[in-house]
């Protein structure tokens, strides 16, 4: 009986002293969710977003003044987000002694597709996919979390940098589009034959430019989030041999708080122009039965 009690005490002591990787698990889960912020990839210029421009064209008889979005950039951003999100979720799984399901490279097609437009991103995706395959086949568990992070970090940092560059390039391109849209509306307003139509065009222009500003602010905040993500993963790599120590867990929790703070700054529901303005038949408010002059 006493021997049994000693054995139970030993098991309890062993359980209490088991390495704690919960901070890495939680950071990975938070990062995986935060990375997939799709509005960062959505270019302005889709038919729905151009509803205000169609209304402006109807008011003036001019051809559409909308812009054509670069959908290839959108696709690249979404693919890079997907790779990072899956990797970060896998990191959380490894840190919690879970089982990874990737018996084959999960990014074989994605890395090939990315490589056609961004060679560096394609190579990073291939490296991460290969790591997930090896980790799955060897049933990598929590004690190997440090080596998992060390091997992944170069490709992860490279992919974060490429994602940030691509998002920034989309914002830069749309800054030029915003200037052209502003000039187009100003020209249409100057050519409008009545005060009623000029005011309608001013209102449409204000909403249209606000849409650009909302997207620009959202992307700027997303770039801050990517910085926090890069810093957090670098911290995990630097502390990879001491991940279960209390001080390191505290640092990782603080990094997760910073990541959550950056995520909280992102608009949850972007405001598309199509929700605020649809092509309409305008009427003179002084006499609703009479069409505008």
N, C-alpha and C positions, 0 to 999 in steps of 0.2 A: 504494500500500500504506500509506504514511504517512498519506494523506488518510483512508483507511478507519479506521485506528487512532484518528485524531483524532475521527472521527465516533462511533466506539464509546465513546470516553472521554466525549464530550459527552452521549451517551444515558445512560451510567451515572451521570454527575453529575446529570442531570435526574431520573433515577429516585430517586436518593438524596435529592434535595431536594424531592420531591413532598410536599405536605401530608399529615400523618398524622392521620386521624380515627378510628383504631382504638379510642381510649378512649371516644369517644361511641358507637361501634358496640357495644362491650361493655357499657357502662352501659345502653343501650337494650334489649339482649337480656336482661340480668339483671332490669331493671325490668319488662319484659313478662312474664317468668315469675313474678316475685314478686307482681305485681298480682292474678293469677288464683287467689287463695286461697279456694276455694269454701266452706270451713267458716265463714268470716266471714258468709256469706249464709244459712246453714242455720238456720232457726228451730227451737226446741224445741217439740214438740207434735205431731209426725208420729206415725202409728200405731205405727211401729217404736220410736220414742223413748218411747212411753207404755206399753211392755210391763210395766214395773214397776208402773205405776198400775193396769193391768188385773189384775195379780196381787193388789194390795192390795184392789181392789174384790171380787175373788173370795173373799178371806179374810174380809171383813166383810159381804158381801151388799149393800154400798153401791153406788150408781151410780158410773160412772167419775169420777175426780177429775182427769183430764187437762186440758190447756189446748189451745185451738185456735190454731194458728200463723197469723200474718199472711203468707200466701204472696205478696201483692203487694209487700211490702217485700223479700222474698227475690228476686223477679223483678227489681226495680229494681236491687238490688245486683249481681246477675249481669250485667245489661245494661251497667251502668256499668263494671264490671270488664272486660267484653269490649271496649268502646270504647277504654279506656285501654291494654289489652294489645295490641290491633291497632295503635294509633297508635305505641306504643313500639317494636314490632317494625318498623313502617314507618320510624321514625327510624333504627334500626339498619341497615335496608336502604339508605336514602339515604346514610348515612355511609360505607357500604362500596361505593358506586358500583353498587348493585344496581338492579333494575328493579321498580317498584311495579306491581301488577296491577289497580289500582282505576280502571278507565276510567269507572266510574260511582260515585256516592256509595255507599260500602259500608254506611252507617248510615242510609239513608233510612227504612227501616221501624223501626229501633231508636229513632231520634230521635223519631219520631211516637209510638211506644209510651211512651217515657219522658215525653214532654210531657204525657200524660194524667194523670200522678201527680206529676211534678216538672218544672215548666216550665224551670227553670234548667238542669237536667241535659239535657233535651231539646234546648235551644238549643246547649249546649256540644257535644253529640254531632253535631248538624247542622253546626256550624262545623268540627269536626275532619273529618267526612266530606267536606265540600266541599274542604277543604285536601288531603286524600288524593287526591281526584279530580283536582284541578288539578296536583298533583305528579306523578301518573301520566301525565297527558296531555302534560305538558311534559318528561317524562323527567328529573325533577330528580335531580341527582347530588351527590356529596360536597361540591364547592365551595359548593353552595347550602345546606348543612346549617344554617348560622347563620340564614339568612333563614327556613328551614323552621321552626326552633325559635321564632324571634321571633313568627311569625304564629300558631303553635299555642299559645303559652304562656298567653294569657288564658283560652282555652277549656279547656285542660288543667288549669290551676289551679282553675278553677271546678268542673270535674268531680271533681277530687280532693276538693275541699271538700264537695261534695254527697254523694260516696260516704262520706266520713268521718262526716258528719252522719247519714246513713241507717244506717250500721253502729252508731253510738253510740245511735241511737234504738231499734234492735232490742235492744241490751243493756239499755237503760233499761226497756223494756217487760218484758223477761224477768226483771229484778230484782223487779218486782212479782209476776210469775207465781211466782217462786221463793218469795216470802213466802207466797203463797196455798197453794202446794203444801205448804210446811212446816206451815202451820196445819192443813191438811186431814189430813195424816198424824198430827199430834199429836192431833187430835180422834178419828181412827179408833183410834189406840193407846189412848186413854183409854176408848173404848167396847169394846175387845176383851175377850172373856170369859175369856181364859187367858193365862198367862205366855208360852206358846209363840207364840201369835199376836201378842202385843205385841212380842216380840223380833223376829219376822219382819217386822213393820211398821217397826220401828226400822231394821233392816238395809236394807229397801227404800228408806226415806226417805233414809238416808245415801248410797246409791248415786245416787238421783235428784238430790239436792242437789249431789253431786259432779259430776254431768253438767252442771248449770248453771254450776258454778264453772269447769270446764274450758272451756266455751264462752266464758264471760265473760273469762277470761284470754287465750284465743286472740284474741278480738276486740280486747282492749286492746293486745296486741302488734301486731295488724294495723294499728291506728290509728297506732302508732309507725312502722310501715313506710310508711304513707301520708305521714306527716310527712317522712320521709327522701326519699320520692319527690318531694314538692313542693319540698323544698330543692334536690334534685339538678337538677330541671328549671329552677328559678330560676337556679341557677349556670350552666347551659348558656346561658340567655337573656342573663345579664349578661356572660358571656364570649364571646358569639356571634361577635364579630368577631376573636377570637384563638383559636379552637378548636384549631388545629393547633400552637400554641406549647407548648413543653415544660412550662412551669409550669402552664398550663391543663390539659394532659393529666394532670399529676400530681394536680391538684385533682379532676378527674373520676374518676380511679382511686380516690382516697380516698373520694369520694362513693359509688362502686360498692361499696367495702368496707363502708361504713356500711349500705348497702342490703342487702348480703348478711348482715351481722350481724343486722339486724332480721328478715330472712327466716328465719335459722337459729333464731330464738326461737319460730317458729310450729310447733305440733305437726304432724308430718307425717301422722299418722293419728289423727283425733279418736276418742275412746272413747265410742261410743253406748251407751245403757243396754241396748239390745236385745242387745248382745254379751255383757253381763254377767248380765242378768236376763231370763228369759222366763217367761210365765205357767206355773206349775207346780202340781202336786198335792203339797201338803206333807204329811209324815208325822211322827209322833212318833218321835224317835230312840230312845226307850226301848223302844218296841215297834213296829217298822216295819209290822207287819200291821194296826195299829190306826190309824184316822184321827185327826187331832188333835182335841182337845175343843173 
